Amino acid sequence: MTSNLVRGATGDWEVVIGLEVHAQVSSNAKLFSGASATFGADPNQNVSLVDAAMPGMLPVINHECVRQAVRTGLGLRADINLVSVFDRKNYFYADLPQGYQISQFKQPIVGEGKLRIDLPDGSSRNIGIERLHLEQDAGKSMHDQHPSKSYIDLNRTGVALMEIVSRPDMRSSIEAASYVRKLRSIMRYLGTCDGNMEEGSLRADVNVSVRRPGEALGTRTETKNLNSLRFIQQAIDFEVVRQIEILEDSGEIDQETRLFDTTTGTTRTMRSKEDAHDYRYFPDPDLLPLVISQDEVDELAAALPELPDQIKDRLTGDYGLSAYDAAVITEERETALFYEAASQQHDRKLVANWMTVELFGALNKSGQTLAECKVTPKRLGGLVGLISDGTISGKIAKDVFAVMFETGGDAANIVEEKGLKQVSDSGAIEALIDAVIAANEDKVAEYRAGKDKLFGFFVGQVMKKSGGQANPGIVNQILRTRLDGGG
């Protein structure tokens, strides 16, 4: 693994990163009210009297949100706390009608866990999870609706969030992006969060500090509400350079909350960083401690699907796939299921190659999702089968795949209709080779005089003469015999 140290003007620096990820719970209703949690409604359409904080309104816990938090904790190999407490986190903001947020502080629903991240160089490492707690979301201030006034949309108010807090275990922006990608993948497998960062259902606050290798932790800054992997990396990279320059110029880092400007790729000061005591946390008097039975936790654990790490280990260990291909295939559950179905009774590595290169390439180019793709797992497997048994070459297979992607047709039928079967008859191939040798006697003499690189020229001529349908393996074998043996 390469070193994550950053070189400054006065020597090396180590970057220390921790993330607080806010994931919207997949649930029909909000955390403490029956109002809809659906995205995209008209402003203030999904607002109950509880969400609007009308006098006398009391919160009632949504059991499904609790179950979703437990599922997520189990997926993160974390401790599930059978007793947890909801607290009031007090602060004033225009889009927070209650004047406080119901959250969890000292006793969260999920304790310590760990997340395995997959890095671009093929290596993996574990990142510690400190906690996962449930809390309600705030509303949304809209500053672009009126020239002199701000409008408030309370649709999001009270929507259930899981705040997942990591240990400061990450050492680069690449590791941070890998962490969020894996976390998103696990929650999508579990069905506990849709992971749609564009809609704000998954967003990250990034804590960054720098220090000399081996020294104590430096002062950290927190950059809020990053809603794409690219922005997470850009914000970290900018903040690292900014902090190193300040420290190397004998300055000090202010502990503060910052915002990321997506147009300039820079961060700017938002406010000085609050500590926990600034929020005056205390147990919410309207909510009893949340008690879950071990039987319910065991029931949820037994019903969990196979998760990305388990599938990846099987693909690399049992099927012999590369760490990269296995990571790409397992990022989404739909992709992993497609691969399993397509590769049954076929060359597992070849199917993986066709998925990650040809299929995903075509999907990216067309803007389609895998669900919209006309090529079914069975038909992709059928195409790979035709390559494996020598019916068509890999080159012809690409032409067949293009037709399949457009029409959803069966590979064997397309090959039959277009007369694309690979020529493997040695007699027919010998005739093609003889014709090429006869037409290029001067180059034959050069080859036999030691110009070995001309072998590729002869292969190309034979393939061209066969319309690309000659079996390349047989062509190479017979051609080598003819040229080297003088036949």
C-alpha positions in Angstrom: 0.0 0.0 0.0 1.3 3.4 -0.9 2.1 6.0 1.8 -0.7 8.5 2.6 1.7 11.2 3.9 1.3 14.6 2.2 4.5 16.5 1.4 4.5 20.1 2.5 7.1 22.8 2.1 8.7 21.9 5.5 8.3 18.1 5.4 5.7 15.4 5.6 2.2 15.7 7.1 -0.3 13.0 8.1 -4.0 13.6 7.3 -6.6 12.5 9.8 -10.2 12.2 8.7 -13.5 11.2 10.4 -16.9 11.3 8.8 -20.4 11.9 10.2 -22.8 10.4 7.6 -26.5 11.3 7.7 -28.6 8.6 6.0 -32.3 9.1 5.6 -34.1 6.0 6.8 -36.2 4.2 4.1 -39.7 4.5 5.7 -43.1 5.5 4.6 -43.6 7.8 7.6 -41.5 10.1 9.7 -39.7 9.2 12.9 -42.2 10.6 15.4 -45.3 11.3 13.2 -47.5 9.6 10.6 -46.7 12.2 8.0 -45.3 11.0 4.7 -41.5 10.9 4.3 -41.7 10.8 0.5 -39.3 13.0 -1.5 -40.6 15.5 -4.1 -43.9 16.7 -2.6 -44.9 20.3 -3.0 -43.6 22.5 -0.2 -45.2 22.0 3.2 -47.5 19.2 1.9 -46.1 16.4 4.2 -46.4 18.2 7.5 -48.3 17.0 10.5 -49.2 19.0 13.6 -46.3 17.2 15.4 -43.8 18.2 12.7 -45.0 21.8 12.9 -44.5 21.7 16.7 -48.1 22.8 17.5 -48.7 23.1 21.3 -49.6 19.9 23.1 -48.4 17.6 20.2 -46.5 14.6 21.4 -44.0 12.4 19.5 -44.7 8.7 18.9 -41.8 6.4 17.8 -42.0 4.8 14.4 -41.2 1.1 15.0 -40.1 0.5 11.4 -37.4 3.2 11.7 -36.1 1.5 14.8 -35.9 -1.8 13.0 -34.1 -0.2 10.0 -31.5 1.3 12.4 -30.9 -2.1 14.0 -30.6 -3.7 10.5 -28.0 -1.1 9.6 -26.1 -1.7 12.8 -26.0 -5.4 12.2 -24.8 -4.8 8.6 -21.9 -2.7 10.1 -21.0 -5.6 12.5 -21.8 -3.2 15.4 -23.1 -3.6 18.9 -26.8 -3.2 19.2 -27.9 -1.5 22.4 -31.1 -3.0 23.7 -31.8 0.2 25.7 -31.2 3.6 24.2 -32.4 7.1 25.0 -33.7 10.0 23.0 -32.4 13.5 23.9 -33.2 17.0 23.0 -30.5 18.9 21.2 -31.3 22.5 21.7 -30.6 25.2 19.1 -32.6 27.8 17.2 -32.9 27.8 13.5 -35.8 29.1 11.3 -36.5 25.6 9.8 -36.5 23.9 13.2 -40.1 24.6 14.5 -39.6 23.0 18.0 -36.4 24.9 18.8 -34.7 21.6 19.4 -33.9 18.4 17.6 -34.8 15.0 19.0 -31.6 13.0 18.7 -29.5 10.5 20.8 -26.4 11.5 22.7 -25.0 9.4 25.5 -27.0 6.2 24.8 -27.4 5.6 21.0 -29.2 2.7 19.5 -26.0 1.3 17.9 -22.6 1.2 19.4 -19.1 0.3 18.0 -18.7 -1.5 14.7 -16.4 -1.6 11.7 -16.6 -1.2 7.9 -14.2 -2.8 5.4 -13.2 -0.4 2.6 -11.9 -1.5 -0.8 -9.1 0.8 -2.2 -8.2 1.3 -5.9 -4.9 -0.6 -5.5 -6.9 -3.7 -4.6 -6.1 -3.6 -0.9 -8.7 -3.4 1.9 -8.7 -2.1 5.5 -11.2 -1.7 8.3 -12.5 1.7 9.5 -13.9 1.9 13.0 -17.6 3.0 13.5 -18.1 4.8 16.8 -21.9 4.9 16.9 -25.1 5.1 14.9 -27.9 7.1 16.4 -31.5 8.0 15.3 -32.5 11.6 15.0 -35.1 13.7 13.2 -34.1 15.9 10.2 -34.7 19.7 10.1 -36.7 21.5 7.4 -35.3 23.5 4.5 -34.8 27.2 4.1 -35.3 28.5 0.5 -33.5 31.8 -0.2 -34.2 31.9 -4.0 -38.0 32.3 -4.0 -38.2 36.0 -3.1 -35.9 39.0 -3.5 -36.0 40.0 0.2 -37.5 37.0 2.1 -36.6 33.4 2.9 -39.3 30.7 2.7 -39.4 27.6 4.8 -40.4 24.1 3.6 -41.1 21.7 6.5 -41.6 18.6 4.4 -38.3 17.2 5.6 -38.9 18.1 9.2 -39.1 15.0 11.4 -37.9 12.6 8.7 -35.9 9.8 10.3 -32.1 10.0 9.9 -29.4 7.6 11.0 -26.2 9.5 11.9 -23.3 7.2 11.5 -20.1 8.5 13.1 -16.7 7.0 12.1 -13.5 6.8 14.1 -10.8 9.2 12.8 -9.3 6.3 10.9 -9.1 7.6 7.3 -5.9 9.0 6.0 -6.8 10.3 2.5 -9.7 11.7 0.5 -9.7 8.4 -1.5 -10.2 6.4 1.7 -13.1 8.7 2.7 -14.8 8.3 -0.6 -14.3 4.6 -0.5 -15.9 4.6 3.0 -19.0 6.4 1.9 -19.3 4.3 -1.2 -19.2 1.1 0.9 -21.6 2.5 3.5 -24.0 3.4 0.8 -23.7 0.0 -0.8 -24.4 -1.8 2.5 -27.5 0.3 3.3 -28.8 -0.2 -0.3 -28.3 -4.0 0.1 -30.2 -3.9 3.4 -32.9 -1.6 2.1 -32.4 0.8 5.0 -31.5 3.9 2.9 -31.8 4.5 -0.8 -28.5 6.3 -0.8 -29.6 9.0 -3.3 -27.1 11.7 -2.6 -28.6 14.0 -5.3 -31.9 14.1 -3.3 -30.1 14.6 0.0 -31.0 11.2 1.5 -27.3 10.6 2.1 -24.9 13.4 3.0 -21.6 13.7 4.9 -20.0 16.0 7.3 -16.2 15.8 7.0 -13.8 16.3 9.9 -10.2 17.0 8.8 -7.0 17.7 10.7 -3.3 17.4 9.9 -0.3 16.5 12.1 3.3 15.6 11.8 3.6 11.8 11.7 3.5 10.3 15.2 2.4 13.5 16.9 -0.9 14.1 18.7 -4.1 14.9 16.8 -4.3 18.4 15.4 -7.2 20.8 15.6 -10.0 19.7 13.2 -12.5 21.5 11.0 -15.9 20.2 10.0 -17.2 20.7 6.5 -20.9 20.3 6.4 -23.5 18.7 4.1 -21.4 17.2 1.2 -23.7 15.3 -1.1 -21.4 13.6 -3.7 -18.3 11.5 -3.5 -16.5 13.9 -5.8 -17.4 16.9 -3.5 -16.2 14.9 -0.4 -12.8 14.3 -2.1 -12.5 17.9 -3.3 -13.4 19.4 0.1 -10.9 17.2 1.9 -8.1 17.9 -0.6 -8.7 21.6 -0.4 -8.9 21.6 3.4 -5.6 19.6 3.7 -3.7 22.0 1.6 -5.2 25.0 3.4 -4.4 23.7 6.9 -0.8 22.7 6.0 -0.1 26.1 4.5 -1.4 27.8 7.7 0.6 25.6 10.0 3.8 25.9 7.9 3.3 29.7 8.1 3.3 29.5 11.9 -0.5 30.0 12.1 -3.1 28.1 14.0 -6.1 26.2 12.9 -9.5 27.4 14.2 -11.9 24.7 15.3 -14.8 25.7 13.1 -17.6 24.6 10.9 -17.1 25.2 7.2 -19.1 25.1 4.0 -17.9 23.7 0.6 -18.4 25.9 -2.5 -19.1 23.5 -5.4 -18.4 26.1 -8.0 -14.9 27.0 -6.8 -13.9 23.7 -5.0 -13.0 25.6 -1.9 -14.3 25.7 1.7 -15.2 28.8 3.7 -16.0 29.6 7.4 -19.6 29.1 8.4 -19.4 29.4 12.2 -17.2 28.5 15.2 -17.5 24.9 16.1 -19.9 24.1 18.9 -19.2 21.5 21.6 -21.8 19.1 23.0 -22.5 21.4 26.0 -23.5 24.2 23.7 -26.5 22.2 22.7 -27.7 21.6 26.4 -28.6 18.0 25.8 -31.0 16.3 28.1 -33.3 13.3 27.9 -36.5 14.1 26.0 -39.3 14.1 28.7 -41.9 13.1 26.1 -40.2 9.8 25.2 -39.5 6.8 27.4 -36.2 5.0 27.0 -36.3 2.8 23.8 -36.1 -0.9 24.7 -35.6 -3.6 22.1 -35.6 -7.3 22.9 -32.7 -9.6 22.0 -35.2 -11.9 20.2 -36.2 -9.1 17.8 -32.5 -8.3 17.1 -31.9 -12.0 16.4 -34.9 -12.2 14.1 -33.6 -9.2 12.1 -30.1 -10.6 12.0 -31.4 -14.0 10.6 -33.3 -12.2 7.8 -30.3 -10.1 6.6 -29.3 -10.6 2.9 -25.8 -11.6 1.9 -23.8 -8.4 2.1 -21.1 -7.0 -0.3 -18.1 -8.2 1.6 -19.4 -11.8 1.9 -20.2 -11.9 -1.9 -16.8 -10.3 -2.8 -14.9 -12.8 -0.7 -16.7 -15.6 -2.6 -16.0 -14.1 -6.0 -12.3 -13.7 -5.3 -11.9 -16.9 -3.3 -14.1 -19.4 -5.1 -14.4 -17.9 -8.5 -10.9 -16.4 -8.9 -12.0 -12.9 -9.8 -9.7 -10.0 -9.3 -10.4 -7.7 -6.3 -11.2 -4.9 -8.6 -13.8 -6.9 -10.7 -15.4 -8.3 -7.5 -15.6 -4.8 -5.9 -17.3 -3.4 -9.0 -19.7 -6.3 -9.3 -20.7 -6.2 -5.7 -21.2 -2.5 -5.2 -24.9 -2.8 -6.1 -27.0 -5.8 -5.1 -28.8 -5.8 -8.5 -25.4 -6.1 -10.2 -24.3 -9.0 -7.9 -27.5 -10.9 -8.6 -27.2 -10.3 -12.3 -23.6 -11.6 -12.3 -24.5 -14.7 -10.3 -27.3 -15.6 -12.7 -25.3 -14.8 -15.8 -22.2 -16.8 -14.7 -24.0 -20.0 -13.7 -22.5 -22.9 -15.7 -20.3 -20.4 -17.6 -16.7 -19.1 -17.3 -16.9 -17.0 -14.2 -13.9 -14.8 -15.0 -15.0 -14.2 -18.6 -18.6 -13.2 -17.6 -17.1 -10.8 -15.1 -14.9 -9.3 -17.8 -17.9 -8.9 -20.1 -20.0 -7.3 -17.4 -17.4 -4.8 -16.2 -16.1 -3.8 -19.6 -18.7 -4.3 -22.3 -22.0 -4.2 -20.5 -21.2 -1.4 -18.0 -19.5 0.5 -20.8 -22.6 0.3 -23.0 -24.9 1.3 -20.1 -22.7 4.3 -19.3 -22.7 5.4 -22.9 -26.5 5.0 -23.3 -27.4 6.4 -19.9 -29.4 3.3 -19.0 -29.6 1.5 -15.7 -29.1 -2.3 -15.4 -32.8 -2.6 -14.7 -33.6 -0.9 -18.1 -31.0 -3.0 -20.0 -32.4 -5.4 -22.7 -29.6 -7.9 -22.2 -30.8 -10.5 -19.6 -28.3 -12.4 -17.4 -29.2 -15.6 -19.2 -28.5 -14.1 -22.6 -25.1 -12.6 -21.5 -24.2 -16.0 -20.2 -25.2 -17.5 -23.5 -22.9 -15.1 -25.4 -20.0 -16.0 -23.1 -20.8 -19.7 -23.7 -20.4 -19.2 -27.5 -17.0 -17.7 -26.9 -15.9 -20.5 -24.6 -16.9 -23.3 -26.9 -15.2 -21.7 -29.9 -18.4 -20.9 -31.9 -17.4 -17.2 -32.1 -14.3 -15.2 -31.4 -14.1 -12.5 -28.9 -14.0 -9.9 -31.7 -17.2 -11.2 -33.3 -18.8 -11.4 -29.9 -18.5 -7.6 -29.6 -20.5 -7.2 -32.8 -23.1 -9.7 -31.5 -23.3 -8.0 -28.2 -24.0 -4.6 -29.9 -27.0 -6.2 -31.6 -28.1 -7.8 -28.3 -27.8 -4.5 -26.4 -30.0 -2.8 -29.1 -32.6 -5.5 -29.5 -32.4 -7.8 -26.5 -31.9 -10.7 -28.9 -30.4 -14.2 -28.3 -26.7 -14.5 -29.1 -27.0 -17.9 -30.8 -29.9 -16.7 -33.0 -27.9 -13.5 -34.0 -24.9 -15.6 -34.9 -27.0 -18.0 -37.0 -28.9 -15.2 -38.8 -25.8 -13.2 -39.7 -23.6 -16.2 -40.5 -21.0 -15.3 -37.9 -19.9 -18.7 -36.7 -16.2 -19.0 -36.2 -14.3 -21.2 -38.8 -12.5 -23.9 -36.8 -12.1 -26.4 -39.7 -8.4 -26.9 -40.1 -8.7 -27.6 -43.8 -10.5 -24.4 -44.5 -8.0 -22.4 -42.4 -5.0 -24.1 -44.1 -6.4 -23.0 -47.5 -6.7 -19.4 -46.2 -3.1 -19.5 -44.9 -1.7 -20.9 -48.1 -3.4 -18.1 -50.1 -1.9 -15.5 -47.8 1.6 -17.0 -48.0 1.5 -17.3 -51.8 0.5 -13.6 -52.0 3.3 -12.4 -49.7 6.4 -14.4 -50.6 8.7 -11.5 -50.0 7.5 -11.1 -46.4 7.7 -14.9 -45.9 11.4 -14.6 -46.8 11.9 -11.6 -44.4 10.2 -13.6 -41.6 12.4 -16.6 -42.2 15.4 -14.3 -42.2 14.7 -13.4 -38.6 12.0 -10.6 -38.8 9.8 -12.3 -36.2 7.4 -9.3 -35.8 6.0 -10.1 -39.2 4.1 -13.0 -37.7 1.4 -10.6 -36.6 1.0 -9.3 -40.1 0.3 -12.8 -41.4 -2.3 -13.5 -38.6 -4.0 -10.2 -39.5 -4.1 -11.1 -43.2 -5.6 -14.5 -42.6 -8.2 -13.0 -40.2 -9.1 -10.4 -42.8 -9.4 -13.0 -45.5 -11.8 -15.0 -43.3 -13.9 -11.9 -42.5 -12.8 -12.2 -38.9 -14.4 -15.6 -38.5 -11.3 -17.9 -38.5 -10.5 -19.4 -35.1 -7.4 -17.3 -33.9 -5.9 -20.2 -31.9 -6.0 -22.6 -34.9 -4.7 -19.8 -37.2 -1.7 -19.2 -34.9 -1.0 -22.9 -34.6 -1.1 -23.8 -38.3 0.6 -20.5 -39.4 3.5 -21.0 -37.0 4.0 -24.6 -38.4 3.8 -23.3 -42.0 6.2 -20.4 -41.6 8.7 -22.0 -39.3 8.6 -25.4 -41.0 8.8 -24.0 -44.5 5.7 -25.9 -45.5 
